[in-house]
Amino acid sequence: MNANQSVKAIEPALPLRTRGRPRKRDTEATRAAILSAARSRFAADNYDRVGLREIAADVGVDPALIIRYFGSKDGLFEAVLSDELYPDLIFRKDRATYGDYMMSALAGAEGAYEFDYYMLLLRAATIPAMLPRLERVIEERLMRPLIDWLGGEQAPLRAKLITTFLTGVAIHRLTAGPAPLSPAEEDQFRQIGATMIQALIDGPRLDLPGSFTPGTVKAEKD
């Protein structure tokens, strides 16, 4: 059975297929189903233990169809990473309260999505062959949009600091679990983190003297 026959064989099983719709819609539904199954598999297990046959079985398609759409397992993993970053949605929130939004998302129920995505990033970072693909996804889907959104002086530096801080918070919670803080301390942690992020968002320029020590970063006023 070739790839085209495989598509025809599995299309009736796809939940999003509706009689009479254009084939482009069928292709998009199939691709989305593969990405969804792959995301679940890659987030739950080590990359080397995830097989295309298992992903194909989850969707009800032939493994050859995954190769046709994504080229390889590496290509599928890159597509999952890219598909999970939505620059338009990430930066659609209110800029004036963005720091609080991000810290609340990472610290609360909204953070469940973030944890899955950071687990994917962690797995990708441990695979040497995936590093160029990972760097490309982060650069194209996160850093460039963030730099453009921030604007102003030192936008690349501010973007790097924001993503580094948020990544650290997310990975710490993912690998170590919530810190043993009281509810009041947890709220303080969130507020301090939100203030730091918001200061980087608002800019304008970070004054980093040669004798810099933690706690001495300040915004330089015009």
N, CA and C of each residue as an Amber inpcrd file, in Angstrom:
protein
   666
   0.8490000  -1.2040000   0.0000000   0.0000000   0.0000000   0.0000000
   0.8800000   1.2470000   0.0000000   0.6590000   2.1240000  -1.0010000
   1.4750000   3.3310000  -1.0230000   0.8570000   4.4130000  -0.1530000
   1.5450000   5.5700000  -0.0880000   1.0920000   6.6330000   0.8210000
  -0.2860000   7.1460000   0.4500000  -0.5400000   7.2760000  -0.9020000
  -1.8370000   7.8050000  -1.3230000  -2.9650000   6.8500000  -0.9370000
  -2.6880000   5.5390000  -1.1040000  -3.6930000   4.5650000  -0.7120000
  -3.9310000   4.5940000   0.7860000  -2.8280000   4.8590000   1.5470000
  -2.9530000   4.9240000   2.9930000  -3.8770000   6.0570000   3.4030000
  -3.7380000   7.2050000   2.7410000  -4.5960000   8.3450000   3.0580000
  -6.0550000   7.9900000   2.8530000  -6.3370000   7.3420000   1.6910000
  -7.7130000   6.9870000   1.4140000  -8.2520000   5.9820000   2.4200000
  -7.3510000   5.0870000   2.8680000  -7.7810000   4.0480000   3.7910000
  -8.1520000   4.5970000   5.1550000  -7.4540000   5.6350000   5.5790000
  -7.6860000   6.1100000   6.9380000  -8.6450000   7.2800000   7.0280000
  -8.9380000   7.9180000   5.9010000  -9.7410000   9.1290000   5.9740000
 -11.1080000   8.9320000   6.6400000 -11.8240000   7.8230000   6.3980000
 -13.1320000   7.6730000   7.0410000 -13.0460000   7.6360000   8.5640000
 -11.8670000   7.2600000   9.1120000 -11.7300000   7.1680000  10.5590000
 -11.4180000   8.4970000  11.2170000 -11.0770000   9.4920000  10.4150000
 -10.7040000  10.7800000  10.9840000 -11.9440000  11.5100000  11.4850000
 -11.9240000  11.9780000  12.7320000 -13.1130000  12.6110000  13.3180000
 -13.4910000  13.9200000  12.6610000 -12.4990000  14.5890000  12.0160000
 -12.7960000  15.9060000  11.4550000 -13.2490000  15.8330000   9.9980000
 -13.2640000  14.6420000   9.4140000 -13.6490000  14.5520000   8.0160000
 -15.1610000  14.7020000   7.8820000 -15.5820000  15.4910000   6.9300000
 -16.9940000  15.6690000   6.6380000 -17.2030000  15.4750000   5.1450000
 -18.1960000  14.6700000   4.7820000 -18.4480000  14.3800000   3.3800000
 -18.6370000  15.6740000   2.5870000 -17.9390000  15.7680000   1.4350000
 -18.1020000  16.9080000   0.5650000 -17.0900000  18.0140000   0.7690000
 -16.2790000  17.9530000   1.8370000 -15.2950000  19.0080000   2.0460000
 -14.1080000  18.7940000   1.1240000 -13.3820000  19.8570000   0.7920000
 -12.2210000  19.7440000  -0.0880000 -11.1440000  18.8680000   0.5300000
 -10.3240000  18.2220000  -0.3170000  -9.2570000  17.3560000   0.1670000
  -8.2390000  18.1210000   0.9860000  -8.0410000  19.4290000   0.7270000
  -7.1070000  20.2030000   1.5220000  -7.4960000  20.1540000   2.9900000
  -8.7870000  20.2000000   3.2730000  -9.2570000  20.1370000   4.6540000
  -8.9460000  18.7690000   5.2550000  -9.0570000  17.6970000   4.4330000
  -8.7330000  16.3590000   4.9090000  -7.2520000  16.2760000   5.2720000
  -6.4140000  16.8390000   4.4390000  -4.9760000  16.8250000   4.6860000
  -4.6370000  17.5850000   5.9570000  -5.2520000  18.7380000   6.1540000
  -4.9980000  19.5340000   7.3530000  -5.4460000  18.7870000   8.6050000
  -6.5770000  18.1060000   8.5220000  -7.0740000  17.3480000   9.6720000
  -6.1470000  16.1850000  10.0020000  -5.6780000  15.4980000   8.9660000
  -4.7610000  14.3840000   9.1810000  -3.4570000  14.8690000   9.7920000
  -2.9240000  15.9470000   9.2530000  -1.6630000  16.4950000   9.7710000
  -1.8190000  16.9250000  11.2290000  -2.9320000  17.5710000  11.5390000
  -3.1750000  18.0200000  12.9130000  -3.2950000  16.8390000  13.8620000
  -3.9400000  15.7580000  13.4000000  -4.0870000  14.5740000  14.2440000
  -2.7350000  13.9270000  14.5160000  -1.8720000  13.8980000  13.5140000
  -0.5250000  13.3370000  13.6860000   0.2690000  14.1790000  14.6750000
   0.2100000  15.5010000  14.5390000   0.9380000  16.3780000  15.4480000
   0.4450000  16.2190000  16.8840000  -0.8530000  16.0900000  17.0590000
  -1.4100000  15.9350000  18.3950000  -0.9380000  14.6200000  19.0370000
  -0.9720000  13.5430000  18.2650000  -0.5210000  12.2530000  18.7870000
   0.9710000  12.2780000  19.0850000   1.7350000  12.9020000  18.1930000
   3.1810000  12.9750000  18.3920000   3.5230000  13.8070000  19.6200000
   2.8200000  14.8970000  19.8310000   3.0690000  15.7440000  21.0000000
   2.8820000  14.9470000  22.2840000   1.8060000  14.1730000  22.3600000
   1.5460000  13.3710000  23.5510000   2.6330000  12.3280000  23.7670000
   3.0460000  11.6860000  22.6990000   4.0800000  10.6520000  22.7970000
   5.4270000  11.2470000  23.2050000   5.8360000  12.3210000  22.5550000
   7.1490000  12.9200000  22.8300000   7.2080000  13.5260000  24.2350000
   6.0930000  14.0450000  24.7220000   6.0790000  14.6390000  26.0540000
   6.1060000  13.5810000  27.1490000   5.6210000  12.3900000  26.8250000
   5.4880000  11.3400000  27.8400000   6.6730000  10.3900000  27.9080000
   7.5080000  10.3600000  26.8610000   8.5770000   9.3640000  26.8330000
   9.8210000   9.9460000  26.1760000  10.9550000   9.2690000  26.3750000
  12.2000000   9.7040000  25.7540000  12.0950000   9.6150000  24.2400000
  12.7740000  10.5120000  23.5780000  12.7030000  10.6060000  22.1210000
  13.0310000   9.2710000  21.4590000  14.0920000   8.6140000  21.9260000
  14.5420000   7.3680000  21.2950000  13.5200000   6.2490000  21.4200000
  12.6690000   6.3220000  22.4240000  11.6870000   5.2560000  22.6400000
  10.3600000   5.5110000  21.9300000  10.2340000   6.6630000  21.3220000
   9.0110000   6.9800000  20.5740000   9.1990000   6.5570000  19.1230000
   8.2950000   5.7250000  18.6260000   8.3850000   5.2560000  17.2550000
   7.2770000   5.8140000  16.3780000   7.5850000   5.9350000  15.1070000
   6.5730000   6.4350000  14.1740000   5.3990000   5.4610000  14.0530000
   5.6690000   4.1680000  14.2190000   4.5860000   3.1940000  14.1270000
   3.5480000   3.4190000  15.2320000   4.0350000   3.7270000  16.4450000
   3.1100000   3.9650000  17.5550000   2.2880000   5.2320000  17.3120000
   2.9490000   6.2740000  16.8250000   2.2290000   7.5190000  16.5320000
   1.1980000   7.2860000  15.4440000   1.6040000   6.5600000  14.3970000
   0.6840000   6.2650000  13.2980000  -0.5170000   5.4570000  13.7960000
  -0.2440000   4.5020000  14.6790000  -1.3310000   3.6790000  15.2170000
  -2.3090000   4.5180000  16.0380000  -1.7780000   5.5030000  16.7760000
  -2.6530000   6.3720000  17.5670000  -3.6390000   7.1240000  16.6890000
  -3.1960000   7.4640000  15.4910000  -4.0380000   8.2620000  14.5840000
  -4.8530000   7.3800000  13.6550000  -4.3370000   6.1640000  13.4030000
  -5.0010000   5.2880000  12.4560000  -4.5460000   5.5020000  11.0380000
  -3.2380000   5.8180000  10.8750000  -2.6900000   6.0340000   9.5410000
  -1.4920000   5.1160000   9.3410000  -1.0180000   5.0500000   8.1140000
   0.1840000   4.2900000   7.7960000   1.4070000   5.1160000   8.1560000
   2.4640000   4.5140000   8.7380000   3.6810000   5.2730000   9.0630000
   4.2730000   6.0030000   7.8600000   4.0550000   5.4540000   6.6680000
   4.5810000   6.1010000   5.4590000   3.9870000   7.4930000   5.2650000
   2.7670000   7.6800000   5.7600000   2.1260000   8.9850000   5.6140000
   2.8410000  10.0320000   6.4700000   3.3370000   9.6470000   7.6380000
   4.0740000  10.5700000   8.4860000   5.3640000  10.9940000   7.7980000
   6.0450000  10.0410000   7.1740000   7.2640000  10.3660000   6.4290000
   6.9380000  11.3000000   5.2770000   5.8170000  11.0600000   4.6290000
   5.4130000  11.9130000   3.5020000   5.1810000  13.3490000   3.9580000
   4.5500000  13.5300000   5.1260000   4.2460000  14.8680000   5.6170000
   5.4540000  15.5640000   6.2450000   6.2690000  14.8070000   6.9850000
   7.2970000  15.4520000   7.8120000   8.7320000  15.0390000   7.4870000
   8.9120000  14.0650000   6.6270000  10.2440000  13.6990000   6.1690000
  10.9560000  12.6760000   7.0340000  10.8390000  12.7900000   8.3630000
  11.5400000  11.9080000   9.2880000  10.9860000  12.1270000  10.6910000
  11.4440000  11.3240000  11.6310000  11.0270000  11.5290000  13.0190000
  11.5690000  12.8550000  13.5380000  12.8050000  13.2010000  13.1580000
  13.3600000  14.5020000  13.5520000  12.4890000  15.6340000  13.0150000
  12.0730000  15.4960000  11.7600000  11.2270000  16.5230000  11.1560000
   9.8810000  16.6310000  11.8410000   9.3410000  15.4940000  12.2650000
   8.0640000  15.5000000  12.9890000   8.2270000  16.1850000  14.3360000
   9.3170000  15.8910000  15.0430000   9.5580000  16.5160000  16.3450000
   9.7000000  18.0280000  16.1880000  10.4250000  18.4630000  15.1660000
  10.5710000  19.9040000  14.9260000   9.2130000  20.5330000  14.6400000
   8.3760000  19.8430000  13.8650000   7.0500000  20.3740000  13.5500000
   6.1980000  20.4860000  14.8100000   6.3240000  19.5230000  15.7290000
   5.5860000  19.5860000  16.9920000   6.0240000  20.8040000  17.7970000
   7.3490000  21.0100000  17.9020000   7.8630000  22.1610000  18.6400000
   7.3690000  23.4710000  18.0290000   7.4380000  23.5580000  16.7160000
   7.0280000  24.7850000  16.0330000   5.5320000  25.0080000  16.1630000
   4.7720000  23.9300000  16.0610000   3.3110000  24.0420000  16.1080000
   2.8090000  24.4770000  17.4760000   3.6060000  24.2180000  18.5330000
   3.1770000  24.5420000  19.8840000   3.4770000  25.9840000  20.2810000
   4.2190000  26.7030000  19.4500000   4.5110000  28.1120000  19.7420000
   3.6330000  28.9840000  18.8560000   2.8070000  29.8030000  19.4790000
   1.8830000  30.6680000  18.7490000   2.2410000  32.1290000  19.0250000
   3.1470000  32.7150000  18.2440000   3.5430000  34.1070000  18.5160000
   2.3720000  35.0740000  18.5910000   1.3800000  34.9050000  17.7150000
   0.2430000  35.8290000  17.7150000  -0.5440000  35.7550000  19.0200000
  -0.6340000  34.5420000  19.5990000  -1.3570000  34.3930000  20.8560000
  -0.4960000  34.7790000  22.0470000   0.7900000  34.4260000  21.9870000
   1.6940000  34.7210000  23.0910000   1.7220000  36.2120000  23.3910000
   1.7500000  37.0160000  22.3330000   1.9180000  38.4540000  22.5140000
   0.6280000  39.2390000  22.3090000  -0.5020000  38.5500000  22.4190000
  -1.7850000  39.2340000  22.2910000  -2.2710000  39.7760000  23.6250000
  -1.6490000  39.3480000  24.7220000  -2.0640000  39.7930000  26.0490000
  -1.7080000  41.2640000  26.2660000  -2.3280000  41.8400000  27.3060000
  -2.0920000  43.2440000  27.6400000  -0.6350000  43.4520000  28.0300000
   0.0480000  44.3070000  27.3040000   1.4720000  44.5450000  27.5520000
   1.7170000  45.0940000  28.9600000   0.7990000  45.9050000  29.4510000
   0.9860000  46.5540000  30.7470000   0.9540000  45.5710000  31.9130000
   0.3700000  44.4040000  31.7130000   0.2820000  43.4050000  32.7930000
   0.8570000  42.0580000  32.3520000   1.7220000  42.0890000  31.3640000
   2.2170000  40.8410000  30.7820000   3.0730000  40.0410000  31.7670000
   3.8670000  40.7320000  32.5770000   4.6970000  40.0370000  33.5520000
   3.8550000  39.2270000  34.5170000   2.7740000  39.8200000  35.0110000
   1.8850000  39.1280000  35.9350000   1.2040000  37.9570000  35.2480000
   0.8180000  38.1370000  33.9880000   0.1740000  37.0560000  33.2380000
   1.1080000  35.8570000  33.1100000   2.3760000  36.0920000  32.7340000
   3.3050000  34.9930000  32.5320000   3.6010000  34.2480000  33.8300000
   3.8300000  34.9790000  34.9110000   4.1200000  34.3240000  36.1750000
   2.9020000  33.5660000  36.6960000   1.7230000  34.1120000  36.5030000
   0.5070000  33.4160000  36.9310000   0.3090000  32.1390000  36.1290000
   0.6180000  32.2000000  34.8250000   0.4730000  31.0250000  33.9720000
   1.4250000  29.9190000  34.3980000   2.6540000  30.2880000  34.7480000
   3.6410000  29.2880000  35.1370000   3.3840000  28.7490000  36.5420000
   2.7940000  29.5720000  37.3970000   2.6020000  29.1690000  38.7890000
   1.2530000  28.5220000  39.0470000   0.3040000  28.7310000  38.1350000
  -1.0470000  28.2580000  38.3950000  -1.5250000  27.2370000  37.3960000
  -2.8530000  27.0940000  37.3400000  -3.4630000  26.0700000  36.4900000
  -3.1620000  26.3000000  35.0210000  -2.9900000  27.5920000  34.6340000
  -2.7100000  27.8680000  33.2310000  -1.3640000  27.3010000  32.8230000
  -0.5360000  26.9590000  33.7630000   0.8020000  26.5040000  33.4580000
   0.8850000  25.0740000  32.9630000  -0.2190000  24.3140000  33.0070000
  -0.1560000  22.9260000  32.5610000   0.3240000  22.8330000  31.1290000
  -0.1780000  23.7130000  30.2780000   0.2780000  23.7300000  28.8840000
   1.7640000  24.0270000  28.8060000   2.2290000  25.0020000  29.5810000
   3.6250000  25.3790000  29.5470000   4.5160000  24.2040000  29.9460000
   4.0900000  23.4300000  30.9420000   4.9160000  22.3370000  31.4260000
   5.1220000  21.3010000  30.3300000   4.0710000  20.9430000  29.6190000
   4.2190000  19.9820000  28.5290000   5.1950000  20.4950000  27.4850000
   5.0820000  21.7690000  27.1700000   5.9600000  22.3120000  26.1370000
   7.4050000  22.3360000  26.6160000   7.6330000  22.7140000  27.8600000
   9.0040000  22.7290000  28.3600000   9.5730000  21.3220000  28.4790000
   8.7280000  20.3320000  28.7100000   9.2050000  18.9520000  28.7060000
   9.6930000  18.5880000  27.3040000   8.9850000  19.0140000  26.2850000
   9.4340000  18.7810000  24.9180000  10.7750000  19.4700000  24.6610000
  10.9110000  20.7020000  25.1490000  12.1690000  21.4170000  24.9730000
  13.3130000  20.6990000  25.6810000  13.0500000  20.2110000  26.8840000
  14.0790000  19.4840000  27.6220000  14.5180000  18.2400000  26.8650000
  13.5860000  17.5210000  26.3250000  13.9320000  16.3100000  25.5850000
  14.7200000  16.6670000  24.3270000  14.3220000  17.7120000  23.6410000
  15.0260000  18.1160000  22.4240000  16.4490000  18.5470000  22.7330000
  16.6450000  19.2060000  23.8620000  17.9690000  19.7140000  24.2230000
  18.9570000  18.6020000  24.5400000  18.4720000  17.4030000  24.8080000
  19.3600000  16.2880000  25.1310000  19.7170000  15.4540000  23.9030000
  19.2180000  15.8460000  22.7400000  19.4660000  15.0990000  21.5060000
  20.3520000  15.9380000  20.5930000  21.6350000  15.6170000  20.4670000
  22.5490000  16.4450000  19.6630000  22.0360000  16.7380000  18.2560000
  21.4520000  15.7440000  17.6130000  20.9780000  15.9380000  16.2440000
  19.8130000  16.9100000  16.1580000  19.1090000  17.1190000  17.2890000
  17.9530000  18.0020000  17.2810000  18.3080000  19.4450000  17.5970000
  19.5190000  19.6940000  18.0860000  19.8630000  21.0480000  18.5300000
  19.7200000  22.0970000  17.4270000  20.2090000  21.8530000  16.2050000
  20.0030000  22.8700000  15.1520000  18.5310000  23.1420000  14.8790000
  17.7250000  22.1060000  14.9090000  16.2860000  22.2900000  14.6830000
  15.6530000  23.0520000  15.8440000  16.0680000  22.7150000  17.0670000
  15.5510000  23.4050000  18.2430000  15.9070000  24.8820000  18.2080000
  17.1510000  25.1760000  17.8840000  17.5880000  26.5720000  17.7980000
  16.7920000  27.3290000  16.7460000  16.5280000  26.6790000  15.6120000
  15.7740000  27.3420000  14.5440000  14.3460000  27.6490000  14.9790000
  13.6940000  26.6880000  15.6390000  12.3220000  26.9080000  16.1020000
  12.2610000  28.0530000  17.1020000  13.1600000  28.0450000  18.0890000
  13.1490000  29.0860000  19.1180000  13.4330000  30.4560000  18.5130000
  14.3800000  30.4940000  17.5870000  14.7220000  31.7770000  16.9600000
  13.5580000  32.3210000  16.1420000  12.9360000  31.4630000  15.3270000
  11.9010000  31.9180000  14.4070000  10.5440000  32.1170000  15.0720000
  10.2210000  31.2650000  16.0430000   8.8770000  31.2760000  16.6050000
   8.7600000  32.0150000  17.9290000   9.9120000  32.2880000  18.5740000
   9.8460000  32.9400000  19.8760000  10.6960000  34.2010000  19.9390000
  12.0110000  34.0800000  19.6880000  12.9000000  35.2060000  19.9200000
  12.6370000  36.3720000  18.9740000  12.5340000  36.1180000  17.6920000
  12.2950000  37.2210000  16.7490000  10.9750000  37.9320000  17.0260000
   9.8670000  37.1800000  17.2020000   8.6070000  37.8720000  17.5290000
   8.6910000  38.6410000  18.8470000   9.3810000  38.0720000  19.8440000
   9.4920000  38.7530000  21.1360000  10.3060000  40.0310000  21.0030000
  11.4040000  39.9860000  20.2750000  12.2420000  41.1750000  20.0690000
  11.4480000  42.2630000  19.3630000  10.7020000  41.8810000  18.3270000
   9.8800000  42.8590000  17.5980000   8.8050000  43.4430000  18.5160000
   8.2060000  42.6070000  19.3490000   7.1400000  43.0530000  20.2510000
   7.6830000  43.9930000  21.3140000   8.8680000  43.7020000  21.8540000
   9.4620000  44.5560000  22.8770000   9.8450000  45.9110000  22.3070000
  10.5790000  45.8920000  21.1870000  11.0320000  47.1400000  20.5760000
  11.9470000  47.9240000  21.4990000  12.3430000  49.1060000  21.0680000
  13.1550000  49.9870000  21.8940000  14.5950000  49.5130000  22.0300000
  15.3000000  50.1520000  22.9670000  16.7100000  49.8510000  23.1530000
  16.9280000  48.4750000  23.7730000  17.9940000  47.8470000  23.3670000
  18.4230000  46.5650000  23.9170000  17.3250000  45.5030000  23.8830000
  16.4940000  45.5430000  22.8670000  15.4090000  44.5680000  22.7750000
  15.9260000  43.1220000  22.7500000  16.9970000  42.8050000  21.9950000
  17.4950000  41.4190000  22.0210000  17.9590000  40.9880000  23.4120000
  18.6400000  41.8830000  24.1320000  19.1030000  41.5520000  25.4790000
  17.9210000  41.3520000  26.4270000  16.9410000  42.2380000  26.3470000
  15.7730000  42.1240000  27.2150000  15.0040000  40.8350000  26.9200000
  14.8900000  40.4890000  25.6210000  14.1920000  39.2620000  25.2370000
  14.9230000  38.0400000  25.7840000  16.2340000  38.0550000  25.7060000
  17.0270000  36.9250000  26.2090000  16.8510000  36.7700000  27.7200000
  16.8580000  37.8690000  28.4430000  16.6900000  37.8160000  29.8920000
  15.3000000  37.3030000  30.2700000  14.2780000  37.7570000  29.5600000
  12.9090000  37.3270000  29.8510000  12.7620000  35.8280000  29.6240000
  13.1960000  35.3450000  28.4630000  13.0300000  33.9250000  28.1510000
  13.8880000  33.0470000  29.0630000  15.0770000  33.5300000  29.4180000
  15.9340000  32.7520000  30.3200000  15.2920000  32.6170000  31.6930000
  14.7570000  33.7150000  32.2040000  14.1220000  33.6840000  33.5240000
  12.8950000  32.7710000  33.5210000  12.0250000  32.9380000  32.5320000
  10.8090000  32.1390000  32.4820000  11.1130000  30.6600000  32.2770000
  12.1230000  30.3800000  31.4530000  12.5130000  28.9880000  31.2370000
  13.0160000  28.3670000  32.5350000  13.8130000  29.1430000  33.2770000
  14.3120000  28.6430000  34.5590000  13.1970000  28.3370000  35.5290000
  12.2110000  29.2270000  35.6150000  11.0750000  29.0060000  36.5230000
  10.3090000  27.7510000  36.1150000  10.0350000  27.6320000  34.8190000
   9.2440000  26.4990000  34.3480000   9.9780000  25.1810000  34.5380000
  11.2560000  25.1550000  34.1940000  12.0170000  23.9110000  34.3020000
  12.1930000  23.5120000  35.7670000  12.4090000  24.4860000  36.6380000
  12.5280000  24.1660000  38.0580000  11.2450000  23.5270000  38.5780000
  10.1140000  24.0930000  38.2320000   8.8460000  23.5340000  38.6990000
   8.5880000  22.1780000  38.0610000   9.0380000  22.0060000  36.8390000
   8.8180000  20.7530000  36.1330000   9.6580000  19.6310000  36.7090000
  10.9050000  19.9250000  37.0360000  11.8280000  18.8840000  37.4850000
  11.8620000  18.7070000  38.9930000  11.6220000  19.7840000  39.7340000
  11.7170000  19.7070000  41.1870000  10.3650000  19.7830000  41.8750000
   9.3240000  20.1130000  41.1200000   8.0090000  20.2750000  41.7320000
   7.9080000  21.6370000  42.3940000   6.7120000  22.0110000  42.8140000
   6.5330000  23.3080000  43.4750000   7.4220000  23.4270000  44.7110000
   8.0370000  24.5700000  44.8830000   8.8960000  24.7960000  46.0460000
   8.0420000  24.7630000  47.3140000   8.6340000  24.3190000  48.4250000
   7.8730000  24.2520000  49.6860000   7.6660000  25.6360000  50.2850000
   6.8840000  26.4570000  49.6420000   6.6110000  27.8040000  50.1080000
   5.1920000  27.8630000  50.6580000   5.0190000  28.7490000  51.5850000
   3.6610000  28.9830000  52.0870000   2.8790000  29.7350000  51.0200000
   1.5510000  29.7540000  51.1100000   0.7700000  30.5140000  50.1340000
   1.2180000  31.9680000  50.0280000   1.5570000  32.5910000  51.1600000
   2.0050000  33.9910000  51.1330000   3.3420000  34.1150000  50.4180000
   4.2540000  33.1770000  50.6860000   5.5600000  33.2140000  50.0180000
   5.4210000  32.9290000  48.5320000   4.5320000  32.0190000  48.1770000
   4.2960000  31.7110000  46.7620000   3.7770000  32.9500000  46.0310000
   2.9050000  33.6960000  46.6950000   2.3860000  34.9180000  46.0920000
   3.4870000  35.9650000  45.9400000   4.3690000  36.0550000  46.9240000
   5.5020000  36.9780000  46.8300000   6.4280000  36.5860000  45.6870000
   6.6800000  35.2980000  45.5530000   7.5200000  34.7970000  44.4650000
   6.9420000  35.2170000  43.1160000   5.6400000  35.0380000  42.9770000
   4.9790000  35.4160000  41.7250000   5.0770000  36.9150000  41.4800000
   4.8410000  37.7040000  42.5270000   4.8710000  39.1590000  42.3640000
   6.2740000  39.6620000  42.0270000   7.2850000  39.1150000  42.6850000
   8.6580000  39.5450000  42.3990000   9.0450000  39.1770000  40.9700000
   8.7150000  37.9540000  40.5740000   9.0110000  37.5430000  39.2070000
   8.2820000  38.3970000  38.1890000   7.0040000  38.6870000  38.4510000
   6.2250000  39.5220000  37.5340000   6.8190000  40.9200000  37.4250000
   7.2870000  41.4670000  38.5430000   7.8910000  42.8040000  38.5340000
   9.1730000  42.8190000  37.7010000   9.9830000  41.7700000  37.8490000
  11.2300000  41.6820000  37.0830000  10.9460000  41.6120000  35.5830000
   9.9860000  40.7610000  35.2120000   9.6600000  40.6170000  33.7940000
   9.0670000  41.9090000  33.2500000   8.1740000  42.5140000  34.0030000
   7.5320000  43.7390000  33.5220000   8.5420000  44.8580000  33.3340000
   9.5500000  44.9400000  34.2190000  10.5860000  45.9640000  34.0750000
  11.3530000  45.7720000  32.7700000  11.5980000  44.5330000  32.4020000
  12.3070000  44.2510000  31.1510000  11.4180000  44.5610000  29.9480000
  10.1220000  44.3400000  30.0910000   9.1990000  44.6550000  29.0050000
   9.0890000  46.1640000  28.8000000   8.9540000  46.8860000  29.8950000
   8.7370000  48.3260000  29.8080000   9.9900000  49.0850000  29.3860000
  11.2040000  48.5020000  29.6840000  12.4300000  49.1970000  29.3160000
  12.5000000  50.5530000  30.0040000  13.2930000  51.4950000  29.5280000
  13.9630000  51.4620000  28.2270000  15.2950000  50.7250000  28.2140000
  16.2530000  51.1150000  29.0340000  17.6020000  50.5920000  28.9260000
  18.0770000  50.0770000  30.2800000  18.7960000  48.9440000  30.2380000
  19.3540000  48.3830000  31.4550000  20.7390000  48.9660000  31.6950000
  20.9350000  49.5160000  32.8750000  22.2260000  50.0880000  33.2470000
  22.9970000  49.0250000  34.0320000  23.9850000  48.4030000  33.4070000
  24.7490000  47.3460000  34.0420000  26.1740000  47.8210000  34.2780000
  26.4660000  48.4080000  35.4510000  27.8150000  48.8940000  35.7340000
  28.8060000  47.7540000  35.8440000  30.0890000  48.0790000  35.7250000
  31.1170000  47.0570000  35.7920000  31.1410000  46.3340000  37.1030000
  30.6960000  46.9690000  38.1620000  30.7000000  46.3520000  39.4820000
  29.3580000  45.7130000  39.7930000  28.6550000  45.2710000  38.7260000
  27.3100000  44.7220000  38.8890000  27.2760000  43.5560000  39.8770000
  26.3130000  43.6110000  40.7780000  26.0180000  42.4960000  41.6830000
  24.5170000  42.3100000  41.6850000  24.0280000  41.0940000  42.0240000
  22.5770000  40.8840000  42.0330000  21.8420000  41.9550000  42.8310000
  20.7800000  42.4550000  42.2390000  19.9530000  43.4530000  42.9040000
  20.2990000  44.8760000  42.4990000  21.3190000  45.0670000  41.6190000
  21.7120000  46.4180000  41.2480000  21.2080000  46.8170000  39.8750000
  20.4820000  45.8990000  39.1790000  19.9460000  46.2550000  37.8590000
  18.8570000  47.2810000  38.0290000  18.9240000  48.3300000  37.2230000
  17.8910000  49.3640000  37.2830000  17.6500000  49.9190000  35.9080000
  16.4990000  50.4690000  35.7080000  16.1650000  51.0830000  34.4290000
  16.7490000  52.4820000  34.3890000  17.4220000  52.8040000  33.2840000
  18.0250000  54.1170000  33.1480000  16.9730000  55.0680000  32.5590000
  16.6350000  56.0880000  33.2580000  15.6020000  57.0120000  32.8110000
  16.1760000  57.9940000  31.8060000  15.3040000  58.3860000  30.8810000
  15.7330000  59.3880000  29.8800000  15.9400000  60.7490000  30.5440000
